[in-house]
Amino acid sequence: MTLSQKQKLFSKMIAELILWAYEKGYEITLGDAYRDPRLHGELGVKMGYGARNSCHKLRLAMDLNLFVNGKYVTDGEAHKPLGEKWESMGGSWGGRFKDANHYSLEHDGFK
């Protein structure tokens, strides 16, 4: 699958996940998605703004802000149902590597 095909698939999958989350009673706001390497470059990597090969830079990752009963939650357990749903759809969930609000599609071994 080409990068462009993956990006289009990712967009569709993220929309499906958000709709699923709302059906389950969660609320979502969008977090960090595309990280333009021209804007952040090496300095961004040094400052911790994403790994050199972040899927955010490939338009294959998005951070989702999760609200449960109107309250913003950041712990991995709260994201777990969404993460497991995302994985069942073929995505990679950041809760498996201490970044619970991160949802991505793997590309060239990067999540």
Long-range contacts (C-beta under 8 A, 24 or more apart in sequence): 3-58, 3-60, 3-107, 6-60, 6-105, 6-107, 7-58, 7-59, 7-60, 9-105, 10-59, 10-60, 10-91, 10-104, 10-105, 13-86, 13-89, 13-90, 13-91, 13-105, 14-62, 14-103, 16-89, 17-64, 17-82, 17-85, 17-86, 17-89, 17-91, 17-103, 18-64, 20-82, 20-85, 21-64, 21-66, 21-82, 21-85, 24-81, 26-66, 26-67, 26-68, 26-82, 27-66, 27-67, 27-68, 27-70, 28-64, 28-65, 28-66, 28-67, 29-64, 29-65, 29-67, 30-62, 30-63, 30-64, 30-65, 31-62, 31-63, 31-64, 31-65, 31-101, 32-56, 32-62, 32-63, 33-59, 33-61, 33-62, 33-63, 34-59, 51-110, 53-108, 53-110, 54-110, 55-104, 55-105, 55-106, 55-107, 55-110, 55-111, 56-104, 58-107, 58-110, 60-104, 60-105, 60-106, 60-107, 61-102, 61-103, 61-104, 61-105, 61-111, 62-102, 62-103, 62-104, 63-101, 63-102, 63-103, 64-101, 64-103, 65-101, 66-101, 74-100, 74-101, 75-100, 76-100
